[in-house]
Amino acid sequence: MSVAEDWAVTTSATGRLMIVVDGIPVPQGSKKIRPSGGKPGGRPVLVEDNDVRHRSWRAEVVAAARHAASGRPALLGPVLVSLLFRFPHPKYHYRTGRFAGVLKDGTPRFHSGTPDIDKLERHIFDALTIAGIYRDDGQVADGRRSKVYSERPGVTIIVESLG
């Protein structure tokens, strides 16, 4: 059983909201202060350092969360949020020649490089707040988070009320 299958089995149950978003996960990013219009002396503006990718990924997560919630009211008490971030295998994980599409033996299951899991998590928590899954990400009291390699990049989110 793969890590993703094992994770889904151990975290899935009735009454939980499951959200699946395809695509390469994008971290929250760092905030930077820039003068407005790029002119010295202009009014400072707070921006994300990867703004275009950040906005696009957040919009996808918000849309998927709203669709999965299908009109449910926002959770009010403490919540458990489990996140499984799935990243594509890099080219060097694959064999070459006749077996070019086959993963090498000993290919790692867990993704341990950048982006940082805490920035990925923060981005999802904020998107779930925007989507109305819960009122504030401060409600997240428990959870699980993992980064794995997968043939299907994206994120699987499971939200459950603890109240």
C-alpha positions as CSV (number, residue, x, y, z in Angstrom):
1,M,0.0,0.0,0.0
2,S,1.4,3.4,-0.9
3,V,1.8,6.2,1.6
4,A,-1.1,8.1,0.0
5,E,-3.4,5.1,0.2
6,D,-2.4,4.4,3.8
7,W,-2.9,8.0,4.8
8,A,-6.4,8.1,3.2
9,V,-7.4,4.9,4.9
10,T,-6.3,5.9,8.3
11,T,-7.8,9.4,8.1
12,S,-11.1,8.8,6.2
13,A,-14.4,8.4,8.0
14,T,-17.9,9.6,7.8
15,G,-18.6,13.1,8.9
16,R,-15.3,14.4,7.7
17,L,-14.9,16.8,4.8
18,M,-12.5,15.6,2.2
19,I,-11.1,18.1,-0.4
20,V,-8.8,17.0,-3.2
21,V,-7.0,19.7,-5.3
22,D,-4.8,18.7,-8.3
23,G,-1.7,20.7,-9.2
24,I,1.7,21.4,-7.7
25,P,1.2,22.8,-4.2
26,V,2.4,26.4,-3.7
27,P,3.7,27.7,-0.3
28,Q,2.3,30.8,1.4
29,G,5.4,32.7,0.6
30,S,7.1,35.5,2.4
31,K,5.7,39.0,2.6
32,K,7.7,41.9,1.2
33,I,7.2,45.7,1.5
34,R,7.5,47.6,-1.8
35,P,7.0,51.2,-2.6
36,S,3.8,51.8,-4.5
37,G,4.4,51.9,-8.3
38,G,8.0,51.0,-7.6
39,K,8.8,54.7,-7.1
40,P,11.0,55.8,-4.2
41,G,9.0,57.7,-1.6
42,G,5.7,56.0,-2.7
43,R,3.3,54.6,-0.2
44,P,4.6,51.1,1.0
45,V,2.6,48.1,-0.2
46,L,2.7,44.6,1.4
47,V,3.0,41.9,-1.3
48,E,3.6,38.1,-1.6
49,D,7.0,37.2,-3.1
50,N,5.3,34.6,-5.4
51,D,2.1,36.5,-6.0
52,V,0.9,35.1,-9.3
53,R,1.4,31.4,-8.5
54,H,0.2,32.1,-4.9
55,R,-3.1,33.6,-6.0
56,S,-3.8,30.9,-8.6
57,W,-3.2,28.0,-6.2
58,R,-5.2,29.7,-3.5
59,A,-8.1,30.2,-5.9
60,E,-8.1,26.5,-6.8
61,V,-8.0,25.4,-3.2
62,V,-10.9,27.8,-2.2
63,A,-13.0,26.6,-5.2
64,A,-12.4,22.9,-4.4
65,A,-13.2,23.5,-0.7
66,R,-16.4,25.4,-1.4
67,H,-17.5,22.7,-3.8
68,A,-16.7,19.9,-1.3
69,A,-18.6,21.7,1.5
70,S,-21.6,22.2,-0.7
71,G,-23.3,24.9,1.4
72,R,-22.4,23.5,4.9
73,P,-22.1,26.2,7.5
74,A,-18.7,27.1,8.8
75,L,-17.3,24.9,11.7
76,L,-17.3,26.9,14.9
77,G,-15.3,24.9,17.5
78,P,-11.9,23.2,17.4
79,V,-11.1,21.3,14.2
80,L,-8.7,18.7,13.0
81,V,-7.1,19.3,9.6
82,S,-5.0,16.6,7.9
83,L,-3.0,17.5,4.8
84,L,-1.3,15.2,2.3
85,F,0.8,17.2,-0.1
86,R,1.7,15.3,-3.3
87,F,4.6,16.3,-5.4
88,P,5.8,15.0,-8.8
89,H,8.8,12.8,-8.9
90,P,11.9,14.6,-10.2
91,K,13.4,13.3,-13.5
92,Y,16.3,11.6,-11.7
93,H,13.8,9.3,-9.9
94,Y,13.1,7.6,-13.2
95,R,15.1,5.1,-15.2
96,T,16.4,5.9,-18.7
97,G,16.3,4.2,-22.0
98,R,13.8,1.4,-22.6
99,F,12.5,1.8,-19.0
100,A,12.3,5.6,-19.1
101,G,8.8,5.8,-17.5
102,V,9.7,3.4,-14.6
103,L,10.8,4.6,-11.2
104,K,14.2,3.5,-10.0
105,D,14.4,1.0,-7.1
106,G,14.8,2.7,-3.8
107,T,13.1,5.9,-4.9
108,P,12.1,7.8,-1.8
109,R,8.4,7.9,-0.8
110,F,8.5,11.1,1.2
111,H,9.3,14.6,-0.2
112,S,11.9,16.2,2.0
113,G,13.0,19.3,0.0
114,T,11.5,22.7,-0.5
115,P,8.9,24.0,-0.1
116,D,8.7,24.0,3.7
117,I,5.7,22.1,5.0
118,D,4.8,24.9,7.4
119,K,4.4,27.4,4.6
120,L,2.3,24.9,2.6
121,E,0.1,24.3,5.6
122,R,-0.3,28.0,6.3
123,H,-1.5,28.6,2.7
124,I,-4.1,25.8,3.0
125,F,-5.3,27.0,6.4
126,D,-5.9,30.5,5.0
127,A,-7.6,29.2,1.9
128,L,-10.0,27.1,4.1
129,T,-10.9,30.3,6.1
130,I,-11.6,32.2,2.9
131,A,-13.7,29.2,1.6
132,G,-15.8,29.3,4.8
133,I,-14.9,25.9,6.0
134,Y,-14.2,27.4,9.5
135,R,-14.2,30.9,10.7
136,D,-10.5,31.3,11.6
137,D,-7.5,29.1,11.2
138,G,-6.8,29.5,14.9
139,Q,-9.5,26.9,15.3
140,V,-7.1,24.2,14.0
141,A,-6.3,22.3,17.2
142,D,-5.0,19.0,15.8
143,G,-3.9,17.3,12.5
144,R,-1.5,15.5,10.4
145,R,0.6,16.7,7.5
146,S,2.8,14.8,5.1
147,K,4.7,15.5,1.9
148,V,5.1,12.6,-0.5
149,Y,6.0,11.9,-4.1
150,S,3.1,11.0,-6.4
151,E,2.1,10.5,-10.0
152,R,-0.8,12.8,-9.2
153,P,0.5,16.1,-7.7
154,G,-1.8,18.1,-5.5
155,V,-3.1,18.1,-2.0
156,T,-5.7,16.1,-0.1
157,I,-7.3,17.9,2.8
158,I,-9.5,16.3,5.5
159,V,-11.3,18.5,7.9
160,E,-13.2,17.2,11.0
161,S,-14.9,19.0,13.8
162,L,-13.5,18.2,17.3
163,G,-16.3,19.9,19.1
